[in-house]
Amino acid sequence: MRSLMSWRWLLAVSALLQGCAATGPTGAEMAGRLNEIPPGYGRIVFYRSASMLGAAIQPDVRLDGQVVGQSRPGGFFYVDASPGKHTAAASTEATSTVDIAVVAGQTHYVRSAIGFGIAVGRINLSVEGVVTAKGELMGLSYTGTHVPRIGNTTAATAGSAPAAPTVQTQAQPLKRGDEVVYRVVDGYTGMPRDAVYTVDRVDRDRIVFNQGGRVESAKGTVESIATPVAGEMDACSPPGGWGPPAEMTLGMRWSLRFRKPGGEETCGGDYDLEAQMVSDEVMPTALGDYKVQRIDYKGSGARQGFQIIFEAKAWYSPVLGRVVKFESERLTRTGRSTAPTREKAELVEIRRY
């Protein structure tokens, strides 16, 4: 009897999952169509991997307040949007939002996933790099019925070619007195603050900021950070900073093992991270449109009785020789207690004097 009940339970679960699973042409079969972006627009692909966790939870996905599709396990759909900033959102027992800086003629990727919640489960949206997203998309099924268009563009209306962004190819060198300003935002409270690096001295091969609190090479490599001012972007930085170790190719991977001094509140620990360049794209910034390389970091750390799970995303501009955007999430475990931190930092200004 117990065996029969178990089989019935398994069949019921299987039927439920089959009813929830997405069906339709796969990402591999639609590769050509996904590359056909209408003039004047950028494309946003929303996708969700197949998983038993939260399979029955399929919330609407909204872009700028308009419902554009559903988050379905094993499925994807796409939207064409005008260039500029757009906000995607989805809600279960809580709401998750992400901002997408759309560039004409370029494809952007947003992943949705269901995590554990108090009542039903919490959805999480994240912007993914092309390497990660394309690898996941190949086996997923298209769930869209039409392609929504969000925002208006003169180029699309007139039927002309996409408006190409004016990509910055040069940067004015820093000099004494200049200030590099980042906006740092706590991911849990939403509280912003400005972090300022003031140039004290420029030698031929290095730049000294904040009375020696930060030293960079002329090419942008971080030589030392004695005084971290930009939150986790500084405090958790590996030797050399968050930029690439050398010339990179899309999809390139490398490992980092390093030690950070201090306790759990200061990012201290012995770290073992894996890094990968997941996209090479044009990104609108407060300083203009720049070619950026997105690098994803994942790994762990441990020291003096506590463990760390760490993830970060860094958008590095080779022209500026620095990170223009940084996001991190760190979970520190000590015994039975956990201490999560989440931060964002973005380059907002270079003040010239």
N, C-alpha and C positions, 0 to 999 in steps of 0.2 A: 504493500500500500504506500509506504513512504517513497519507494522508488518511483511509483506511478505519479505521485504528487510532485516529485522533483522534476520528472519529465514534463508534466503539465506546466509547471512554473517556468521551466526553460523555454518551452514552446511559446508561452505567453510573452516572455521577455523578448524572444526572437521576433515575434510578430510585431511587438511594439516598436522595436528598433528598425524593422523593415519599413514600417509605416512612417517612421521619422526620417529615414535616410533619403537623401536627395537623389533624384534621377534626372537624366538628360545627357547631352553630349559632354565629353570630358574636356578638361583644359587642353590636353594634347591635341584633341580633334579640333578645337576652336582657336588654336594658336594664331592662325592667319587673321581671323576676324578680330582677335584681341588687339592686333597691331594696327587696325584701321581706325584711326582717330580722326573725327571730323575737323575741318579747318577751324582754327581759333579756340579749340577746346583742349583740355587735358583729360585724362581718363583715370578713374578711381575704381579699382577692382576690390570688392569686398568678398572675403572667403572665410570658411570655417572648416577645419579638419574633421574627419569622421572620428567620433569618440562616444563611448557609452555614457560617459558622465554628462548628465544634463541633456541627453538626446531629445527628450520630449519638450525641452524649453527652446522655443524658436521665436524670439522677440523681433519686432520690427526694427529695421535700421533706418535712421533719419539722417538726412544731409541738409543742413541749414533749416531744420525744422520740418522738412518734407519727407514723408515715407518713400523710400526708394527700393526697398526689398526686405527680405527676412534673413536672419541668421539661422541657417539650416545646416545640421551636421553633414559634412561631406559635400557641401555645395558652394557655389560662388555666383556672383552676378556683378555687373559693372555699370558705372554711371559716367556720363560725360559732363564736365563742369568747366565753367569759365576760369581763366587764370586768376590767381589770388588765393586768399585764405578762405577755407571752408571748414565747417565743424560737423563731424559725424557723431551720432549719439545712439545708444540703445539702452533699454531699461528692463530689468527684472525686479528684484527687490531693491535694487540700487541702480543708478544711472552711470554709465561710462561714456566719456566723451574724448575725442582726439581732434586736433587741428591738422589739416592737410594743406600745405602750401602748393597749390596746383600750378604747374607750368604748362603752357600750350605745347601740344605735341608730345608730352611726356606722360608715362603711365605710373601711377602711384598705387600702393597696395595697403589695404587695411585688413588685419586679421581679427576675427572674433573668437572668443573661447568662453566656456562656462566653467566657473570655479565654484568652490563650496560656499554656501551662504547659510543664513540663519533659517530661512523658511523654504526657499526654492533653489537658490543658486544665483551667483552673481556673474554677470557678463563683463568681459573685459575686452576693450578695443585697443589695438596697437598698430602703429604704422610700421610696416616691414620693408626690408630691403629687397631688391629685385632677385638676388640669388636665392634667398630663403623662400620668398613667395613663389617664384616659378617652380622651384623644386616641389612645393606642396600642391600647387595648382594642377599639375599634370594629370593626377588621378581623380580630381574632384569633378563634380557634375554641375553643369550650368542650370541655374534655377530661375533665371530671369525670363520674363515674357516680352519685355521691350526694354529699350535703353533710355532711361530718363536723362534729360538735359537740365542742368541746374545753372542758373545765371545766364546772362546775355553777352554776346560778343559781337562787335561790329564786323569782325572778319568773317564770322560764321554766317551772319545775315547777308553779307555781300558776296559770299562764296569765294572769297580770296584765300590766299595761302595763310597758314597759321602765323600768328604774330610771334616771331622768335624773340626770346628775351635778350637784352643787351648784356652779354656775359662779360664780367670784369676780368681782364687779363693781366692787369698790373696793380700794384699796391704802393702807395707812397711810404717810403721808409719812416720808421719811428725816430723821433729825436727827443732830446732832453726836455722834460716838462710835459710831453704828451701823456694822455690818459686813455687806457683801454678799459672800457666799462662793460661788465656783464650784469644781466638781471638774473638773480638767483631766486627761485620760487620753491617753497616747501610743498611737496606733493600732497601732504595730508591737511595742512591748514590753509594752503593757498596764499600764505603771507609772502610778499616779495621784498627783496632788498637789493641794493646795488653793490657790486664788488668792483673796486677800482684798482687797477695797476698803474702806478705813476712811474714814468721812465726817469730814473736818476742819472743814468750814464749809458752812453752807447760807444762801445769799443768797436774795433774793426770786425771782430768775430763774435761778439756777444752783447746782450742788452740786460741791464740791471734795473729791476723795478723795486719800489717800496723799501728803499734803504737796504737792499740786499735780500729782502724777503722772498724774491723770485728772481732767478737768473735763466735767461734763454740764450741759445746760440743764435747767430744771425739768420740761420735757416729755420728757426722755430722750435728746435729740439729743447725740451726743458732740462736744464742742467741741475737745478736745485730749487726746492720750495721750502724755505725755512719758516715762512709765515703764510699758512693757507688762508686765503680770504674769500675764495669762491666756493665754500662748502665742500661737498664730496668731490667735485671736479678737481680740487687741489688736494684735499686730505687723503683721498684714496688713489691718487695718481701713481702709476707705475714709473719706474725710472725712464726718463726720456719723454714722458707725457703720454697723452692719449692718441697722438698721431701715428702714422705708419713708421715702421722701422727703416724702410728704404722704399725704392720704387715698387709699386704694387700693381697686381693685376686683379681684375674682378674675380672674386671667389677665393683669393689667396687666404691661407690660414697660418697662424703661428702661435706659439705658446709663450706665456710670461710667468715667471716665478720670482717673487720678490717679497721683501719684508718691509712693513710699515711700523714705525715705533708707536708706542702709546697703547692705551686701553681701548675697550669696546666703543666708547663714545667718540674716539678720535680716529676710527678706521684702522686701529692697530691690528696687526696680525701677519701671519705668513700666508701669502696668496699664491694660488695656482689657477691661472686664467687661460682660457682659449679665446683667441681673437680671430675674426674673419672680416674681410672687406666684402660687404653685401650689396653695395650700390655705388655707382659713379654717375652723378647726375647734376643738373643745375638746380640751385636752391635759392629762392628769394631770401635775402637777409635785410637787416636794417641799413646795411651799407651798400646794397645793390645785389644783383644776381651773380652768384659765384658758382663755379664748378666745385662740388664737394665730394669727398669720399666718405661714405658711412661705414664705420667699423663697429661691429657688435662684440661685446666682451661677456663671457659667462664663466663662472667658476666658483671656487670656495676659498675660505681662509680659516685659520685656527690659531689660537694662542691663549695660554694661561686659563684654560678651563672654559673657553667659549668657542663656538663655531659660527662661521659666517657663510651665508649664501649671497653671492654678489652677481648682479647683471648691470651692464651699462651700454649705452649707445652714444657714439661720438661722431659728429659730422665735422670733418676736417677739411679746411680749404688750403690747398697747396699754394695758391697765390698769396693769401694772407699769412700763411705759415702758422696757423693756429686753429684751434677748435672754434667753430662758430655756434655750435649747439651741442648740449650734453644732457643726457638723462641717465639717472642711476636709481637702482633699487637694492637695498641691503637689508638682510634679515640676520640679526645677531641672536644666537641662542646661548643662554647661560643656565644650565640646569633645566628647570621647568619653565623658565621665563623666556620670552622673546621680545626683541626690540626692533621694530621695523623702521626704516627711514626711506624716504623717496624724495628726490630733488631733480630740478631742472635748472640749467644755466644756459643763457643765450647772449651772444655778443650783440649789444644794442647801440654802441657808439664808440668812435675813436675821436677824442677831443684833441685837436691840434692847436699848439700854442707857438 
